[in-house]
Amino acid sequence: MSLTKQAIDALIFDSGVGGLSVLSEILRVRPQLSFVYVADNAGLPYGDKTPEWLQQRVSAVIAAACSLYTPKLLVIACNTASTLVLPQLRSEVTFPVVGVVPAIKPAATLSKNRVIGLLATPATVKRVYTDGLIQDFAKDCHVVRVGSSRLVELVERKLRGESLALDELTRICQPFLESTPMPDTIVLGCTHFPLVSTELKTVLGGVQLVDSGAAIAQRVQTLMGTSGNQPQPLRKILFTQLDTSIDQLKPYLKSLGLDAAEALIPPKESASGK
């Protein structure tokens, strides 16, 4: 039996709920956008997975979503995935693909003391793509890199109602605090991390925090043109693994117009990826 695929404005993808920080920025400029958000929580976290696994996994999850929906564009709201899989995805789909990459360029522009920090997943911190961004836009800066998969887990837990321990966040950020001089601008190179910007500012003091959310929203605005203004837009969130903890996300999801989570049949590859 064949099913008719549903047309939507945007398909938004992340390993978990971190990409909702990007979605919230998109909705500021396109409040009537119809979208489906896909969270590959069965594969979370992405930051400690191999490149080969990531390429196969992201492609398979996107293909599963596109078997149900026809988007006008795809947003990869995950720095780890974007720094690796964008060329492959653009060869596999016929619509525009927008990626999220660390905001090294604006951070270098903002920095006064020419010391900037990069807080991202271990994979993003070590990626050759990231090295290229630093060489192209911040070669006159000292860049302090901190990679943490643990912080991704803490953000996921926070959105489920758990408190974020500032002492553990301080330990994660210790390389920034011990740097002399300390970075005056820090790039949040994972879409999860803007969701704990208040806690980060408490730990880091008056440091400027920079992320790519607003820039991605403007890119989506440009690509969408005059479309995407439906009076009752479709809005769904799909998880590759449904569990009871998702119920704890409901207050946050509801603030973005997402009332119920549904399951997306995950690909058959192993979720370990190591």
Order of alpha helices (4+ residues) and beta strands (2+ residues): beta-alpha-beta-alpha-beta-alpha-beta-alpha-beta-alpha-alpha-beta-alpha-alpha-alpha-beta-alpha-beta-alpha-beta-alpha-beta
